[in-house]
Amino acid sequence: MTAETMTTTTALPLAAGHRTLDPFHSAVGFTIRHLGISKMRGQFGHVRRHADT
């Protein structure tokens, strides 16, 4: 027996403005695949924690 589940999400509108992100709960990271065999992960140490929407 096979069961499929589908979920949908709806984004709430975000008012335009300047936002400051929480420095203790914010991170910028990335993953690079090499030849489909291995993954290399990394992150940036110093990032700007502001966002203009």
PDBQT receptor file of N, H, CA, C and O in Angstrom, charges set to zero:
ATOM      1  N   MET A   1       0.842  -1.167   0.000  1.00  0.00    +0.000 N 
ATOM      2  CA  MET A   1       0.000   0.000   0.000  1.00  0.00    +0.000 C 
ATOM      3  C   MET A   1       0.894   1.238   0.000  1.00  0.00    +0.000 C 
ATOM      4  O   MET A   1       1.860   1.313   0.759  1.00  0.00    +0.000 OA
ATOM      5  N   THR A   2       0.572   2.189  -0.838  1.00  0.00    +0.000 N 
ATOM      6  H   THR A   2      -0.213   2.128  -1.455  1.00  0.00    +0.000 HD
ATOM      7  CA  THR A   2       1.344   3.421  -0.931  1.00  0.00    +0.000 C 
ATOM      8  C   THR A   2       0.459   4.593  -0.541  1.00  0.00    +0.000 C 
ATOM      9  O   THR A   2      -0.688   4.691  -0.977  1.00  0.00    +0.000 OA
ATOM     10  N   ALA A   3       0.992   5.469   0.272  1.00  0.00    +0.000 N 
ATOM     11  H   ALA A   3       1.924   5.390   0.627  1.00  0.00    +0.000 HD
ATOM     12  CA  ALA A   3       0.249   6.669   0.673  1.00  0.00    +0.000 C 
ATOM     13  C   ALA A   3       1.076   7.894   0.321  1.00  0.00    +0.000 C 
ATOM     14  O   ALA A   3       2.288   7.920   0.532  1.00  0.00    +0.000 OA
ATOM     15  N   GLU A   4       0.419   8.891  -0.209  1.00  0.00    +0.000 N 
ATOM     16  H   GLU A   4      -0.566   8.869  -0.381  1.00  0.00    +0.000 HD
ATOM     17  CA  GLU A   4       1.090  10.144  -0.529  1.00  0.00    +0.000 C 
ATOM     18  C   GLU A   4       0.504  11.250   0.329  1.00  0.00    +0.000 C 
ATOM     19  O   GLU A   4      -0.702  11.294   0.573  1.00  0.00    +0.000 OA
ATOM     20  N   THR A   5       1.360  12.129   0.776  1.00  0.00    +0.000 N 
ATOM     21  H   THR A   5       2.340  12.093   0.578  1.00  0.00    +0.000 HD
ATOM     22  CA  THR A   5       0.928  13.268   1.570  1.00  0.00    +0.000 C 
ATOM     23  C   THR A   5       1.381  14.534   0.877  1.00  0.00    +0.000 C 
ATOM     24  O   THR A   5       2.530  14.643   0.450  1.00  0.00    +0.000 OA
ATOM     25  N   MET A   6       0.473  15.491   0.768  1.00  0.00    +0.000 N 
ATOM     26  H   MET A   6      -0.460  15.402   1.115  1.00  0.00    +0.000 HD
ATOM     27  CA  MET A   6       0.829  16.771   0.166  1.00  0.00    +0.000 C 
ATOM     28  C   MET A   6       0.432  17.877   1.135  1.00  0.00    +0.000 C 
ATOM     29  O   MET A   6      -0.686  17.902   1.650  1.00  0.00    +0.000 OA
ATOM     30  N   THR A   7       1.364  18.783   1.371  1.00  0.00    +0.000 N 
ATOM     31  H   THR A   7       2.272  18.763   0.953  1.00  0.00    +0.000 HD
ATOM     32  CA  THR A   7       1.073  19.924   2.226  1.00  0.00    +0.000 C 
ATOM     33  C   THR A   7       1.295  21.201   1.441  1.00  0.00    +0.000 C 
ATOM     34  O   THR A   7       2.110  21.250   0.519  1.00  0.00    +0.000 OA
ATOM     35  N   THR A   8       0.571  22.214   1.812  1.00  0.00    +0.000 N 
ATOM     36  H   THR A   8      -0.091  22.175   2.561  1.00  0.00    +0.000 HD
ATOM     37  CA  THR A   8       0.740  23.523   1.183  1.00  0.00    +0.000 C 
ATOM     38  C   THR A   8       0.959  24.554   2.272  1.00  0.00    +0.000 C 
ATOM     39  O   THR A   8       0.454  24.420   3.387  1.00  0.00    +0.000 OA
ATOM     40  N   THR A   9       1.707  25.571   1.937  1.00  0.00    +0.000 N 
ATOM     41  H   THR A   9       2.116  25.680   1.031  1.00  0.00    +0.000 HD
ATOM     42  CA  THR A   9       1.928  26.671   2.868  1.00  0.00    +0.000 C 
ATOM     43  C   THR A   9       1.570  27.970   2.180  1.00  0.00    +0.000 C 
ATOM     44  O   THR A   9       1.697  28.109   0.963  1.00  0.00    +0.000 OA
ATOM     45  N   THR A  10       1.127  28.905   2.972  1.00  0.00    +0.000 N 
ATOM     46  H   THR A  10       1.024  28.792   3.960  1.00  0.00    +0.000 HD
ATOM     47  CA  THR A  10       0.787  30.221   2.455  1.00  0.00    +0.000 C 
ATOM     48  C   THR A  10       1.605  31.246   3.219  1.00  0.00    +0.000 C 
ATOM     49  O   THR A  10       1.557  31.293   4.448  1.00  0.00    +0.000 OA
ATOM     50  N   ALA A  11       2.346  32.057   2.506  1.00  0.00    +0.000 N 
ATOM     51  H   ALA A  11       2.385  32.019   1.508  1.00  0.00    +0.000 HD
ATOM     52  CA  ALA A  11       3.158  33.090   3.142  1.00  0.00    +0.000 C 
ATOM     53  C   ALA A  11       2.288  34.302   3.447  1.00  0.00    +0.000 C 
ATOM     54  O   ALA A  11       1.481  34.732   2.623  1.00  0.00    +0.000 OA
ATOM     55  N   LEU A  12       2.466  34.834   4.628  1.00  0.00    +0.000 N 
ATOM     56  H   LEU A  12       3.122  34.484   5.298  1.00  0.00    +0.000 HD
ATOM     57  CA  LEU A  12       1.751  36.048   4.991  1.00  0.00    +0.000 C 
ATOM     58  C   LEU A  12       2.479  37.245   4.398  1.00  0.00    +0.000 C 
ATOM     59  O   LEU A  12       3.707  37.236   4.312  1.00  0.00    +0.000 OA
ATOM     60  N   PRO A  13       1.749  38.270   3.989  1.00  0.00    +0.000 N 
ATOM     61  CA  PRO A  13       2.418  39.448   3.433  1.00  0.00    +0.000 C 
ATOM     62  C   PRO A  13       3.284  40.129   4.495  1.00  0.00    +0.000 C 
ATOM     63  O   PRO A  13       2.902  40.207   5.663  1.00  0.00    +0.000 OA
ATOM     64  N   LEU A  14       4.430  40.611   4.086  1.00  0.00    +0.000 N 
ATOM     65  H   LEU A  14       4.740  40.548   3.137  1.00  0.00    +0.000 HD
ATOM     66  CA  LEU A  14       5.364  41.272   4.988  1.00  0.00    +0.000 C 
ATOM     67  C   LEU A  14       5.425  42.739   4.616  1.00  0.00    +0.000 C 
ATOM     68  O   LEU A  14       5.682  43.086   3.463  1.00  0.00    +0.000 OA
ATOM     69  N   ALA A  15       5.190  43.594   5.588  1.00  0.00    +0.000 N 
ATOM     70  H   ALA A  15       4.981  43.312   6.525  1.00  0.00    +0.000 HD
ATOM     71  CA  ALA A  15       5.219  45.031   5.331  1.00  0.00    +0.000 C 
ATOM     72  C   ALA A  15       6.637  45.467   4.985  1.00  0.00    +0.000 C 
ATOM     73  O   ALA A  15       7.607  44.946   5.535  1.00  0.00    +0.000 OA
ATOM     74  N   ALA A  16       6.750  46.423   4.071  1.00  0.00    +0.000 N 
ATOM     75  H   ALA A  16       5.961  46.846   3.624  1.00  0.00    +0.000 HD
ATOM     76  CA  ALA A  16       8.063  46.942   3.675  1.00  0.00    +0.000 C 
ATOM     77  C   ALA A  16       8.704  47.654   4.856  1.00  0.00    +0.000 C 
ATOM     78  O   ALA A  16       8.021  48.292   5.657  1.00  0.00    +0.000 OA
ATOM     79  N   GLY A  17      10.024  47.540   4.955  1.00  0.00    +0.000 N 
ATOM     80  H   GLY A  17      10.579  47.022   4.304  1.00  0.00    +0.000 HD
ATOM     81  CA  GLY A  17      10.734  48.212   6.031  1.00  0.00    +0.000 C 
ATOM     82  C   GLY A  17      12.131  47.652   6.218  1.00  0.00    +0.000 C 
ATOM     83  O   GLY A  17      12.582  46.799   5.454  1.00  0.00    +0.000 OA
ATOM     84  N   HIS A  18      12.805  48.141   7.239  1.00  0.00    +0.000 N 
ATOM     85  H   HIS A  18      12.439  48.834   7.860  1.00  0.00    +0.000 HD
ATOM     86  CA  HIS A  18      14.171  47.732   7.575  1.00  0.00    +0.000 C 
ATOM     87  C   HIS A  18      14.094  46.789   8.768  1.00  0.00    +0.000 C 
ATOM     88  O   HIS A  18      13.472  47.120   9.777  1.00  0.00    +0.000 OA
ATOM     89  N   ARG A  19      14.707  45.643   8.668  1.00  0.00    +0.000 N 
ATOM     90  H   ARG A  19      15.212  45.375   7.848  1.00  0.00    +0.000 HD
ATOM     91  CA  ARG A  19      14.669  44.639   9.728  1.00  0.00    +0.000 C 
ATOM     92  C   ARG A  19      16.084  44.366  10.234  1.00  0.00    +0.000 C 
ATOM     93  O   ARG A  19      17.045  44.387   9.465  1.00  0.00    +0.000 OA
ATOM     94  N   THR A  20      16.196  44.112  11.529  1.00  0.00    +0.000 N 
ATOM     95  H   THR A  20      15.416  44.095  12.153  1.00  0.00    +0.000 HD
ATOM     96  CA  THR A  20      17.453  43.679  12.127  1.00  0.00    +0.000 C 
ATOM     97  C   THR A  20      17.250  42.245  12.590  1.00  0.00    +0.000 C 
ATOM     98  O   THR A  20      16.321  41.965  13.349  1.00  0.00    +0.000 OA
ATOM     99  N   LEU A  21      18.103  41.336  12.145  1.00  0.00    +0.000 N 
ATOM    100  H   LEU A  21      18.857  41.563  11.528  1.00  0.00    +0.000 HD
ATOM    101  CA  LEU A  21      17.977  39.923  12.482  1.00  0.00    +0.000 C 
ATOM    102  C   LEU A  21      18.700  39.617  13.786  1.00  0.00    +0.000 C 
ATOM    103  O   LEU A  21      19.671  40.286  14.138  1.00  0.00    +0.000 OA
ATOM    104  N   ASP A  22      18.230  38.619  14.487  1.00  0.00    +0.000 N 
ATOM    105  H   ASP A  22      17.442  38.074  14.201  1.00  0.00    +0.000 HD
ATOM    106  CA  ASP A  22      18.818  38.194  15.749  1.00  0.00    +0.000 C 
ATOM    107  C   ASP A  22      20.195  37.580  15.485  1.00  0.00    +0.000 C 
ATOM    108  O   ASP A  22      20.277  36.552  14.813  1.00  0.00    +0.000 OA
ATOM    109  N   PRO A  23      21.279  38.176  15.991  1.00  0.00    +0.000 N 
ATOM    110  CA  PRO A  23      22.620  37.663  15.700  1.00  0.00    +0.000 C 
ATOM    111  C   PRO A  23      22.897  36.289  16.313  1.00  0.00    +0.000 C 
ATOM    112  O   PRO A  23      23.775  35.573  15.830  1.00  0.00    +0.000 OA
ATOM    113  N   PHE A  24      22.174  35.908  17.355  1.00  0.00    +0.000 N 
ATOM    114  H   PHE A  24      21.460  36.490  17.747  1.00  0.00    +0.000 HD
ATOM    115  CA  PHE A  24      22.403  34.616  18.000  1.00  0.00    +0.000 C 
ATOM    116  C   PHE A  24      21.634  33.482  17.330  1.00  0.00    +0.000 C 
ATOM    117  O   PHE A  24      21.921  32.311  17.574  1.00  0.00    +0.000 OA
ATOM    118  N   HIS A  25      20.664  33.820  16.490  1.00  0.00    +0.000 N 
ATOM    119  H   HIS A  25      20.431  34.772  16.292  1.00  0.00    +0.000 HD
ATOM    120  CA  HIS A  25      19.867  32.795  15.820  1.00  0.00    +0.000 C 
ATOM    121  C   HIS A  25      19.899  32.965  14.304  1.00  0.00    +0.000 C 
ATOM    122  O   HIS A  25      18.988  32.510  13.613  1.00  0.00    +0.000 OA
ATOM    123  N   SER A  26      20.933  33.613  13.783  1.00  0.00    +0.000 N 
ATOM    124  H   SER A  26      21.673  33.984  14.344  1.00  0.00    +0.000 HD
ATOM    125  CA  SER A  26      21.065  33.835  12.341  1.00  0.00    +0.000 C 
ATOM    126  C   SER A  26      22.394  33.270  11.865  1.00  0.00    +0.000 C 
ATOM    127  O   SER A  26      23.415  33.411  12.538  1.00  0.00    +0.000 OA
ATOM    128  N   ALA A  27      22.376  32.630  10.703  1.00  0.00    +0.000 N 
ATOM    129  H   ALA A  27      21.547  32.515  10.156  1.00  0.00    +0.000 HD
ATOM    130  CA  ALA A  27      23.600  32.084  10.124  1.00  0.00    +0.000 C 
ATOM    131  C   ALA A  27      23.441  32.015   8.610  1.00  0.00    +0.000 C 
ATOM    132  O   ALA A  27      22.332  31.874   8.094  1.00  0.00    +0.000 OA
ATOM    133  N   VAL A  28      24.559  32.116   7.913  1.00  0.00    +0.000 N 
ATOM    134  H   VAL A  28      25.460  32.230   8.333  1.00  0.00    +0.000 HD
ATOM    135  CA  VAL A  28      24.569  31.957   6.464  1.00  0.00    +0.000 C 
ATOM    136  C   VAL A  28      25.510  30.799   6.158  1.00  0.00    +0.000 C 
ATOM    137  O   VAL A  28      26.702  30.856   6.460  1.00  0.00    +0.000 OA
ATOM    138  N   GLY A  29      24.966  29.763   5.563  1.00  0.00    +0.000 N 
ATOM    139  H   GLY A  29      23.998  29.717   5.318  1.00  0.00    +0.000 HD
ATOM    140  CA  GLY A  29      25.773  28.589   5.256  1.00  0.00    +0.000 C 
ATOM    141  C   GLY A  29      25.532  28.116   3.836  1.00  0.00    +0.000 C 
ATOM    142  O   GLY A  29      24.619  28.585   3.157  1.00  0.00    +0.000 OA
ATOM    143  N   PHE A  30      26.366  27.176   3.394  1.00  0.00    +0.000 N 
ATOM    144  H   PHE A  30      27.108  26.795   3.946  1.00  0.00    +0.000 HD
ATOM    145  CA  PHE A  30      26.240  26.652   2.041  1.00  0.00    +0.000 C 
ATOM    146  C   PHE A  30      26.756  25.218   1.998  1.00  0.00    +0.000 C 
ATOM    147  O   PHE A  30      27.516  24.785   2.864  1.00  0.00    +0.000 OA
ATOM    148  N   THR A  31      26.327  24.498   0.975  1.00  0.00    +0.000 N 
ATOM    149  H   THR A  31      25.710  24.849   0.271  1.00  0.00    +0.000 HD
ATOM    150  CA  THR A  31      26.801  23.142   0.712  1.00  0.00    +0.000 C 
ATOM    151  C   THR A  31      27.177  23.044  -0.754  1.00  0.00    +0.000 C 
ATOM    152  O   THR A  31      26.415  23.463  -1.626  1.00  0.00    +0.000 OA
ATOM    153  N   ILE A  32      28.357  22.488  -1.030  1.00  0.00    +0.000 N 
ATOM    154  H   ILE A  32      28.976  22.148  -0.322  1.00  0.00    +0.000 HD
ATOM    155  CA  ILE A  32      28.823  22.289  -2.400  1.00  0.00    +0.000 C 
ATOM    156  C   ILE A  32      28.989  20.793  -2.625  1.00  0.00    +0.000 C 
ATOM    157  O   ILE A  32      29.605  20.106  -1.810  1.00  0.00    +0.000 OA
ATOM    158  N   ARG A  33      28.441  20.284  -3.727  1.00  0.00    +0.000 N 
ATOM    159  H   ARG A  33      27.941  20.842  -4.389  1.00  0.00    +0.000 HD
ATOM    160  CA  ARG A  33      28.607  18.873  -4.093  1.00  0.00    +0.000 C 
ATOM    161  C   ARG A  33      29.768  18.760  -5.074  1.00  0.00    +0.000 C 
ATOM    162  O   ARG A  33      29.874  19.543  -6.018  1.00  0.00    +0.000 OA
ATOM    163  N   HIS A  34      30.627  17.789  -4.846  1.00  0.00    +0.000 N 
ATOM    164  H   HIS A  34      30.541  17.153  -4.079  1.00  0.00    +0.000 HD
ATOM    165  CA  HIS A  34      31.783  17.559  -5.709  1.00  0.00    +0.000 C 
ATOM    166  C   HIS A  34      31.605  16.231  -6.431  1.00  0.00    +0.000 C 
ATOM    167  O   HIS A  34      31.651  15.171  -5.808  1.00  0.00    +0.000 OA
ATOM    168  N   LEU A  35      31.402  16.287  -7.739  1.00  0.00    +0.000 N 
ATOM    169  H   LEU A  35      31.365  17.149  -8.245  1.00  0.00    +0.000 HD
ATOM    170  CA  LEU A  35      31.244  15.102  -8.592  1.00  0.00    +0.000 C 
ATOM    171  C   LEU A  35      30.111  14.181  -8.133  1.00  0.00    +0.000 C 
ATOM    172  O   LEU A  35      30.110  12.993  -8.453  1.00  0.00    +0.000 OA
ATOM    173  N   GLY A  36      29.160  14.720  -7.393  1.00  0.00    +0.000 N 
ATOM    174  H   GLY A  36      29.161  15.685  -7.133  1.00  0.00    +0.000 HD
ATOM    175  CA  GLY A  36      28.049  13.908  -6.913  1.00  0.00    +0.000 C 
ATOM    176  C   GLY A  36      28.444  12.871  -5.877  1.00  0.00    +0.000 C 
ATOM    177  O   GLY A  36      27.638  12.014  -5.515  1.00  0.00    +0.000 OA
ATOM    178  N   ILE A  37      29.684  12.944  -5.397  1.00  0.00    +0.000 N 
ATOM    179  H   ILE A  37      30.339  13.641  -5.691  1.00  0.00    +0.000 HD
ATOM    180  CA  ILE A  37      30.183  11.934  -4.463  1.00  0.00    +0.000 C 
ATOM    181  C   ILE A  37      30.238  12.465  -3.037  1.00  0.00    +0.000 C 
ATOM    182  O   ILE A  37      29.795  11.802  -2.100  1.00  0.00    +0.000 OA
ATOM    183  N   SER A  38      30.778  13.648  -2.885  1.00  0.00    +0.000 N 
ATOM    184  H   SER A  38      31.138  14.187  -3.647  1.00  0.00    +0.000 HD
ATOM    185  CA  SER A  38      30.957  14.181  -1.541  1.00  0.00    +0.000 C 
ATOM    186  C   SER A  38      30.361  15.580  -1.437  1.00  0.00    +0.000 C 
ATOM    187  O   SER A  38      30.095  16.241  -2.441  1.00  0.00    +0.000 OA
ATOM    188  N   LYS A  39      30.161  16.007  -0.208  1.00  0.00    +0.000 N 
ATOM    189  H   LYS A  39      30.377  15.470   0.608  1.00  0.00    +0.000 HD
ATOM    190  CA  LYS A  39      29.637  17.341   0.065  1.00  0.00    +0.000 C 
ATOM    191  C   LYS A  39      30.640  18.109   0.912  1.00  0.00    +0.000 C 
ATOM    192  O   LYS A  39      31.279  17.547   1.802  1.00  0.00    +0.000 OA
ATOM    193  N   MET A  40      30.768  19.374   0.632  1.00  0.00    +0.000 N 
ATOM    194  H   MET A  40      30.249  19.830  -0.091  1.00  0.00    +0.000 HD
ATOM    195  CA  MET A  40      31.589  20.259   1.452  1.00  0.00    +0.000 C 
ATOM    196  C   MET A  40      30.665  21.328   2.006  1.00  0.00    +0.000 C 
ATOM    197  O   MET A  40      29.961  22.001   1.253  1.00  0.00    +0.000 OA
ATOM    198  N   ARG A  41      30.667  21.481   3.303  1.00  0.00    +0.000 N 
ATOM    199  H   ARG A  41      31.239  20.934   3.914  1.00  0.00    +0.000 HD
ATOM    200  CA  ARG A  41      29.808  22.466   3.949  1.00  0.00    +0.000 C 
ATOM    201  C   ARG A  41      30.656  23.595   4.496  1.00  0.00    +0.000 C 
ATOM    202  O   ARG A  41      31.796  23.388   4.914  1.00  0.00    +0.000 OA
ATOM    203  N   GLY A  42      30.090  24.791   4.490  1.00  0.00    +0.000 N 
ATOM    204  H   GLY A  42      29.165  24.959   4.151  1.00  0.00    +0.000 HD
ATOM    205  CA  GLY A  42      30.792  25.943   5.028  1.00  0.00    +0.000 C 
ATOM    206  C   GLY A  42      29.809  26.992   5.493  1.00  0.00    +0.000 C 
ATOM    207  O   GLY A  42      28.608  26.899   5.237  1.00  0.00    +0.000 OA
ATOM    208  N   GLN A  43      30.330  27.986   6.175  1.00  0.00    +0.000 N 
ATOM    209  H   GLN A  43      31.306  28.061   6.383  1.00  0.00    +0.000 HD
ATOM    210  CA  GLN A  43      29.493  29.095   6.605  1.00  0.00    +0.000 C 
ATOM    211  C   GLN A  43      30.322  30.355   6.690  1.00  0.00    +0.000 C 
ATOM    212  O   GLN A  43      31.546  30.307   6.812  1.00  0.00    +0.000 OA
ATOM    213  N   PHE A  44      29.645  31.472   6.624  1.00  0.00    +0.000 N 
ATOM    214  H   PHE A  44      28.651  31.510   6.525  1.00  0.00    +0.000 HD
ATOM    215  CA  PHE A  44      30.296  32.768   6.706  1.00  0.00    +0.000 C 
ATOM    216  C   PHE A  44      30.286  33.218   8.158  1.00  0.00    +0.000 C 
ATOM    217  O   PHE A  44      29.259  33.136   8.831  1.00  0.00    +0.000 OA
ATOM    218  N   GLY A  45      31.425  33.692   8.642  1.00  0.00    +0.000 N 
ATOM    219  H   GLY A  45      32.259  33.759   8.095  1.00  0.00    +0.000 HD
ATOM    220  CA  GLY A  45      31.540  34.104  10.034  1.00  0.00    +0.000 C 
ATOM    221  C   GLY A  45      30.966  35.474  10.323  1.00  0.00    +0.000 C 
ATOM    222  O   GLY A  45      30.327  35.672  11.357  1.00  0.00    +0.000 OA
ATOM    223  N   HIS A  46      31.179  36.413   9.439  1.00  0.00    +0.000 N 
ATOM    224  H   HIS A  46      31.698  36.253   8.599  1.00  0.00    +0.000 HD
ATOM    225  CA  HIS A  46      30.704  37.780   9.659  1.00  0.00    +0.000 C 
ATOM    226  C   HIS A  46      29.740  38.140   8.543  1.00  0.00    +0.000 C 
ATOM    227  O   HIS A  46      30.130  38.266   7.382  1.00  0.00    +0.000 OA
ATOM    228  N   VAL A  47      28.484  38.302   8.906  1.00  0.00    +0.000 N 
ATOM    229  H   VAL A  47      28.166  38.199   9.849  1.00  0.00    +0.000 HD
ATOM    230  CA  VAL A  47      27.475  38.665   7.919  1.00  0.00    +0.000 C 
ATOM    231  C   VAL A  47      26.693  39.870   8.418  1.00  0.00    +0.000 C 
ATOM    232  O   VAL A  47      26.590  40.110   9.621  1.00  0.00    +0.000 OA
ATOM    233  N   ARG A  48      26.154  40.611   7.484  1.00  0.00    +0.000 N 
ATOM    234  H   ARG A  48      26.238  40.416   6.507  1.00  0.00    +0.000 HD
ATOM    235  CA  ARG A  48      25.308  41.755   7.823  1.00  0.00    +0.000 C 
ATOM    236  C   ARG A  48      23.959  41.214   8.260  1.00  0.00    +0.000 C 
ATOM    237  O   ARG A  48      23.339  40.444   7.527  1.00  0.00    +0.000 OA
ATOM    238  N   ARG A  49      23.502  41.594   9.412  1.00  0.00    +0.000 N 
ATOM    239  H   ARG A  49      24.006  42.220  10.007  1.00  0.00    +0.000 HD
ATOM    240  CA  ARG A  49      22.251  41.062   9.945  1.00  0.00    +0.000 C 
ATOM    241  C   ARG A  49      21.115  42.066   9.826  1.00  0.00    +0.000 C 
ATOM    242  O   ARG A  49      20.343  42.283  10.759  1.00  0.00    +0.000 OA
ATOM    243  N   HIS A  50      21.044  42.658   8.667  1.00  0.00    +0.000 N 
ATOM    244  H   HIS A  50      21.672  42.481   7.909  1.00  0.00    +0.000 HD
ATOM    245  CA  HIS A  50      19.959  43.599   8.385  1.00  0.00    +0.000 C 
ATOM    246  C   HIS A  50      19.326  43.193   7.066  1.00  0.00    +0.000 C 
ATOM    247  O   HIS A  50      20.005  42.695   6.169  1.00  0.00    +0.000 OA
ATOM    248  N   ALA A  51      18.039  43.405   6.955  1.00  0.00    +0.000 N 
ATOM    249  H   ALA A  51      17.488  43.810   7.684  1.00  0.00    +0.000 HD
ATOM    250  CA  ALA A  51      17.333  43.081   5.718  1.00  0.00    +0.000 C 
ATOM    251  C   ALA A  51      16.356  44.203   5.398  1.00  0.00    +0.000 C 
ATOM    252  O   ALA A  51      15.621  44.672   6.267  1.00  0.00    +0.000 OA
ATOM    253  N   ASP A  52      16.360  44.623   4.150  1.00  0.00    +0.000 N 
ATOM    254  H   ASP A  52      16.957  44.242   3.444  1.00  0.00    +0.000 HD
ATOM    255  CA  ASP A  52      15.391  45.609   3.683  1.00  0.00    +0.000 C 
ATOM    256  C   ASP A  52      14.342  44.879   2.865  1.00  0.00    +0.000 C 
ATOM    257  O   ASP A  52      14.656  44.208   1.882  1.00  0.00    +0.000 OA
ATOM    258  N   THR A  53      13.087  45.019   3.284  1.00  0.00    +0.000 N 
ATOM    259  H   THR A  53      12.831  45.564   4.082  1.00  0.00    +0.000 HD
ATOM    260  CA  THR A  53      12.000  44.348   2.567  1.00  0.00    +0.000 C 
ATOM    261  C   THR A  53      11.081  45.360   1.929  1.00  0.00    +0.000 C 
ATOM    262  O   THR A  53      10.104  44.985   1.280  1.00  0.00    +0.000 OA
TER     263      THR A  53
